[in-house]
Amino acid sequence: MIGNGVSAIDILSSLNRCQIEQMEKAQPDVTSGTEFVKQVRNVQASIISAYQVCAFSAVREVDPAQAASMWKQVSSLCENALRALRHLKVAFPTCGTSELYDLTLDYKSEADKRYYQNLQDAECARTKIPEGLFPTQS
């Protein structure tokens, strides 16, 4: 947590949404192609950063349910980017949008795997060990 209960993932989530909005606004037909490519790279950097921060934080999280929540946010970030890129990769395929779409799919897939694994870990942690499963210590 970074002061006032705001996590690094929350901050990166806001940043990512801003980067996606800027990419959508900076389409090559309105601005220069160079500016649009920069916006595409900014979205890519935002997604990679969010994933890295989540990986760093989730491993250190004691509660697997909280770690699952972090991974869910990263998956949501990726989904937001994919939603914007679905149109842009067709309209502007030479600006790196197709590559970013594929990369974002990969990151979303990995975030989803980690989300579900942490959910399973959280469920396992809540499960009581059945009586008599292990021999009693004398």
N, C-alpha and C positions, 0 to 999 in steps of 0.2 A: 504494500500500500504506500502511496505517496501522499501524504497529508489529506485530511478531510475525507478519508475512506475512498479515495480515487486510486485505482490500480493503474499500473503501466499499460495493461491491456485496454483499459477504458480510454486512456489517452490515445493509444495507437488506433483504437477503433474510430475515434473522432477524426484523427488525422487521415486515416484511410478514406473515410467518407468524404472528407474535403478533397482529397487527391482525386477520387473517382469523379466527383462533381466537376472539378477543374478540367479533367481529361474530357469529359462529355461536352463541356462548353468550348474547349479549344480544338474543335474539329478542323481538319486541314482545309476545308473549303472556306472557313471564316478566318483562320489565322495561318501563319506559315506552317509548312510541313515540319520544319525543325522544331517549332514550339510544341506542336502536337506530339512529336516523338519524345520530347522532354517530359511531357505530361504522362505519357505511357510509361516511361522509365520511372517516374516518381511513384506511380501506382505500383509498379513492380517492387521498388525498394520498400514501399510501405507494407506490402504483403509479406515480403521476406522478413522484414524487421518484426512485424507482429508475430510471425511464427517463431522466430528466434527468441523473442522475449517470453513468449508463452512457454516454450520448451524449457527455458532457463527457470522460470517461475514455477511451472507445474511440477517439475522434479523435486523442488524444495518444499512443495506444499504438503502438509501433514494430512490434510483431509482430501481423500480422492474425489469426493463429490465437488469440492471447490476447484480442484484441478480440472475436472470434467467441465465445469462451468467456464473455465478459461478457454479450454479447447473449443467449446461451443461458440464462444465469441469469435475465435479465429475462423472457424468454419463459416460463421455468418458474414464476417468481413470478406471472405473469399466469394461467398454467394453474391454479395452486393457487387463485387468487381465483375463476376461472371455475367450478371444481369446486364451491366452496362456494356460489357465487351461482346455480347452475343450479336448486337447490331454493328458495333464498330469494327469487328474483325472481318465482317463481310464488306462493309462500306469502305474501309481503309486497310486492306490486307498488307500493304507494303510499309506500314508505319510501326510494325512490331506488335500489332494488336493480336494477331493469330498466335504468335509465340507467347505473349502474355496470357492469353486465354488458356493455352495448354499448360503453362506453368502454374497458373492459378488453380486449374483442375487438379493438378498433382498435389498442391499444397492443401486444397480442400479435402481431398481423399485422405491424406495423412492426418490432418486435424480430426477428421471424423473417426478414423481408426483409434486415435488416442482418446478421443471423447468417449467412445464406447468402452474402451479398455478401462478407463477411469471409473465409468459407471459400474462396470462389473466389479472392480476393486472395492468401490464404495458398498455395493451390495454384499460382497463377501465379508467385509469388515463388520457389517451389521448382523451377519448370520451367527447364531450361537452354535457352539460345538455340541453335538448330541451327547447326552449322558452315556457313559459306558463305551464311547468310541475308542478312547485310549485307556490303557491300564492305569490303575490308581497308583500313586507313589506312596511307598510305605516309609 
